[in-house]
Amino acid sequence: MDVSDLLRAGASKQKSIQVEKGIPLDIDIAYLTATDPNPMDEEEYKNEREEYLHSMARENAQLLINHLFSLPVTSSPDGPIAQLPPPTTSLPRAKPLPKPKPPTRWEKFAAAKGIQKKRRENKVWDEEKQVFRDRWGRGGKNKELEEQWLVEVPQNAPMDYDPVKEARDAKTKRIAKNEGQRLKNIQRAARAKSSTSQLNPGQEREKLKVQLDRDLAQTRVSTASMGKFDKKFEGEAKLRGVKRQFDPNEKSVEAEKATSLAIMSKLDTGRPSKRSKGDNDDVLNVRKAIRHESRKGGQPRRDSQGRVKRK
């Protein structure tokens, strides 16, 4: 069977990968972008817009792919991989560069003594169980004393000595100490940030104290118990909420008359002529009244999507 005619017909439909442009494209292969500076043919664009744009996009994409295949390629289990060069186009940042944070007290000490930070692994080897265990968290190595059924008691320990309670208390003290150091680091950073301010040392100290009390109050109410069972720090300010104010039981005749007239003006169906600044014009909630009347008539309650609510 002679298929030469079919092959020639198929080859005629395929376009060549070699594309010639009057002005070379500005290609940044690191971002996989190509900018075409060549002017457009206005006559061809007006007559056959879709075909002209499709042809231009195809040629520019072909040039970008040709440039991509010209890069050095390395083999990998997933196939050939090309290493992209560094970008040549400078893109502006959306936001300014973040300012470096001031070093903490420990970071200053470590820099002075030449101590380098070493990352500890999350898993540690347990010689007794011959398995790797988490260093922290549930079932971690740091809770080993709480899980032991036999613990050696010191000789000078009191009669009611509880090793598990001692371990928990020591852990609670460490957590409180770390939290205090964290807050002190925040205070030092705020002091260093506002060192260029025009406030005197007394005003600056008072401002930092107010900010620290605000941060403490915010962290205190972030727990599930709203800080009710949290351990209080030394010198920590107490939270004072807003107390409700009630009218006195005994009032003058003029005050009772003014209160009654205010209530009657709200119950009046007509709009009163004078309103105070804080009063609401829409006294009657029409939707709530309609729902109330519909429930009285035996109609089922419905939600916002029209579905019947079950009791």
Secondary structure, DSSP 8 states (H G I E B T S, - for coil): ---HHHHHHHHHHS--S----SS--EEETTTTEEE--S---HHHHHHSHHHHHHHHHHHHHHHHHHHHHTS-EE--TT--EE------S----SS---------HHHHHHHHHT-------SEEEETTTTEEEESSSTT-GGGHHHH-S-----TT--TT--HHHHHHHHHHHHHHHHHHHHHHHHHHHHHHHTTTSS--HHHHHHHHHHHHHHHHHHHHTTSTTTTSSS---TT-------------SS--HHHHHHHHHHHHHHH-SS--S---TT--S--S-HHHHHHHHHHHTT---B-TTS-B---
